[in-house]
């Protein structure tokens, strides 16, 4: 995998995301309750703090939980909730180690259909339906992973020309459009609830 991504809006972090399937998965896992750029910079920060150029699922899964939590909590923290996210990342890495020999790309390498891939993503620790659909859309729109029916499986996030999620961010302008769409969706939800 070697693609150009602009999710973190920082060259070194985006370079890692574009070549490392595990980094992309970890960035997606971190993408909650923090700005998208912060979440997708996290994998680079973790790798640097571990003294590595990439993330290794087996290594992360094997680290003592308190040591890995300290990696995420060091200032500046990788996430607003570093201890909780450290636990989730280790669970994700343990799952990849147990079921895919530590190879994150194995999740999608041989997926025959979008529905099958969505099921695999949805089965990951920390990935619910929405996160799985967004990551599937990112795989299809920017990483060339397009099994039959991937757009349908990704739901509204797979729509061509949409600006709903990280899957649609290709630079600063699209980031602004995605943020505006998310704000509008929140406002609509508030109006519908109120």
C-alpha positions as CSV (number, residue, x, y, z in Angstrom):
1,X,0.0,0.0,0.0
2,X,1.5,3.3,-1.0
3,X,-1.1,6.1,-1.5
4,X,-1.2,9.8,-1.1
5,X,-3.5,10.8,1.8
6,X,-4.2,14.2,3.3
7,X,-6.2,13.2,6.4
8,X,-3.8,14.5,9.1
9,X,-2.9,17.6,7.0
10,X,0.7,17.0,8.1
11,X,3.1,15.4,5.6
12,X,4.9,13.0,7.9
13,X,1.6,11.7,9.4
14,X,-0.1,11.5,6.0
15,X,2.9,9.6,4.5
16,X,2.6,6.9,7.2
17,X,-1.2,6.6,6.7
18,X,-0.7,6.2,3.0
19,X,1.7,3.3,3.3
20,X,0.6,1.6,6.4
21,X,-2.7,-0.3,6.6
22,X,-2.4,-0.5,10.4
23,X,-1.7,3.2,10.8
24,X,-4.9,3.9,8.7
25,X,-6.9,1.6,10.9
26,X,-5.6,3.1,14.1
27,X,-6.2,6.6,12.8
28,X,-9.8,5.6,12.1
29,X,-10.1,4.1,15.6
30,X,-8.9,7.4,17.1
31,X,-11.3,9.5,15.1
32,X,-13.9,10.2,17.7
33,X,-14.3,13.1,20.1
34,X,-11.2,14.9,18.7
35,X,-10.6,16.8,15.5
36,X,-10.0,14.5,12.5
37,X,-6.5,15.9,11.9
38,X,-5.5,15.1,15.5
39,X,-6.9,11.6,15.3
40,X,-5.0,10.8,12.0
41,X,-1.8,12.3,13.3
42,X,-2.0,9.8,16.2
43,X,-0.4,6.8,14.4
44,X,2.7,8.9,13.5
45,X,3.0,10.1,17.1
46,X,2.7,6.6,18.4
47,X,5.3,5.2,16.0
48,X,7.7,8.0,16.8
49,X,7.3,7.5,20.6
50,X,7.9,3.7,20.1
51,X,11.1,4.5,18.1
52,X,9.7,3.0,14.9
53,X,8.9,4.1,11.4
54,X,5.6,2.2,11.4
55,X,3.2,0.4,13.7
56,X,3.4,-3.3,14.4
57,X,0.3,-5.0,15.6
58,X,2.1,-7.9,17.3
59,X,4.5,-5.4,19.1
60,X,1.6,-3.2,20.3
61,X,-0.5,-6.1,21.4
62,X,2.4,-7.5,23.5
63,X,3.2,-4.3,25.3
64,X,2.2,-4.0,29.0
65,X,-1.0,-2.0,29.0
66,X,0.3,0.6,31.4
67,X,3.4,1.2,29.2
68,X,1.3,1.6,26.1
69,X,-1.1,3.9,27.9
70,X,1.9,6.0,28.9
71,X,2.9,6.3,25.2
72,X,-0.5,7.8,24.4
73,X,-0.7,10.0,27.5
74,X,2.7,11.7,27.1
75,X,2.4,15.4,26.3
76,X,0.9,16.2,23.9
77,X,-1.5,13.4,24.4
78,X,-2.4,11.3,21.3
79,X,-6.2,11.6,22.2
80,X,-8.5,13.3,24.7
81,X,-8.9,9.9,26.4
82,X,-5.4,8.4,26.1
83,X,-5.9,5.4,28.5
84,X,-9.2,4.3,26.9
85,X,-7.8,4.7,23.4
86,X,-4.6,2.8,24.3
87,X,-6.8,-0.1,25.5
88,X,-8.8,0.0,22.2
89,X,-5.7,0.1,20.1
90,X,-4.2,-2.8,21.9
91,X,-7.5,-4.8,21.5
92,X,-7.5,-4.0,17.8
93,X,-3.9,-5.1,17.5
94,X,-4.6,-8.3,19.4
95,X,-7.5,-9.1,17.1
96,X,-5.3,-8.5,14.1
97,X,-2.6,-10.7,15.6
98,X,-5.1,-13.5,16.5
99,X,-7.0,-13.6,13.3
100,X,-4.8,-12.1,10.6
101,X,-1.2,-12.8,11.7
102,X,-0.8,-9.1,12.6
103,X,-1.4,-8.1,9.0
104,X,-4.0,-5.3,8.8
105,X,-4.2,-5.4,5.0
106,X,-5.4,-9.0,5.2
107,X,-8.8,-7.6,6.3
108,X,-9.4,-6.4,2.8
109,X,-6.9,-8.1,0.6
110,X,-9.2,-11.0,-0.3
111,X,-12.6,-9.6,0.5
112,X,-14.9,-10.8,-2.3
113,X,-17.6,-8.2,-1.8
114,X,-18.2,-4.9,-0.1
115,X,-20.7,-6.6,2.3
116,X,-18.0,-9.2,3.3
117,X,-15.5,-6.4,3.9
118,X,-18.0,-4.4,5.9
119,X,-18.7,-7.4,8.1
120,X,-14.9,-7.8,8.7
121,X,-14.5,-4.2,9.6
122,X,-17.6,-4.2,11.8
123,X,-16.1,-7.1,13.7
124,X,-13.0,-5.1,14.7
125,X,-12.8,-3.9,18.3
126,X,-13.8,-0.3,18.5
127,X,-15.5,-0.3,15.1
128,X,-19.3,0.1,15.0
129,X,-21.4,0.2,11.8
130,X,-20.8,3.9,11.1
131,X,-17.0,3.7,11.6
132,X,-16.8,0.5,9.5
133,X,-18.8,2.2,6.7
134,X,-16.6,5.3,6.8
135,X,-13.4,3.2,6.7
136,X,-14.8,1.1,3.8
137,X,-15.5,4.3,1.9
138,X,-12.0,5.5,2.6
139,X,-10.6,2.2,1.3
140,X,-12.8,2.5,-1.9
141,X,-12.4,6.2,-2.6
142,X,-8.8,6.7,-1.8
143,X,-7.0,3.4,-1.4
144,X,-8.2,1.5,-4.4
145,X,-9.9,-1.3,-2.5
146,X,-13.1,-1.7,-4.5
147,X,-14.7,-5.2,-4.1
148,X,-18.0,-5.6,-5.8
149,X,-20.8,-3.7,-4.0
150,X,-18.4,-1.6,-1.8
151,X,-20.3,1.7,-2.4
152,X,-23.6,0.1,-1.3
153,X,-22.0,-1.5,1.7
154,X,-20.4,1.9,2.7
155,X,-23.9,3.4,2.7
156,X,-24.1,7.2,2.3
157,X,-20.3,7.5,2.9
158,X,-19.7,5.6,-0.4
159,X,-21.6,8.1,-2.5
160,X,-19.5,9.6,-5.2
161,X,-19.0,13.4,-4.8
162,X,-20.2,13.4,-1.2
163,X,-18.4,15.3,1.6
164,X,-19.6,13.4,4.6
165,X,-16.5,11.9,6.2
166,X,-12.8,11.4,6.3
167,X,-13.2,9.3,3.2
168,X,-13.8,12.5,1.3
169,X,-10.8,14.5,2.6
170,X,-8.2,15.1,-0.1
171,X,-6.9,18.5,1.1
172,X,-7.7,21.6,3.1
173,X,-10.7,22.6,0.9
174,X,-12.4,19.2,1.2
175,X,-11.7,19.2,4.9
176,X,-13.6,22.5,5.2
177,X,-16.5,21.0,3.2
178,X,-16.6,17.9,5.3
179,X,-16.6,20.0,8.5
180,X,-19.5,22.1,7.1
181,X,-21.5,19.1,6.2
182,X,-21.0,17.6,9.7
183,X,-22.1,20.8,11.3
184,X,-25.2,21.0,9.1
185,X,-26.0,17.3,10.0
186,X,-25.7,18.2,13.7
187,X,-28.0,21.2,13.3
188,X,-30.6,19.1,11.4
189,X,-30.5,16.5,14.2
190,X,-31.0,19.1,16.8
191,X,-34.0,20.6,14.9
192,X,-35.5,17.2,14.5
193,X,-35.1,16.4,18.2
194,X,-36.3,19.8,19.4
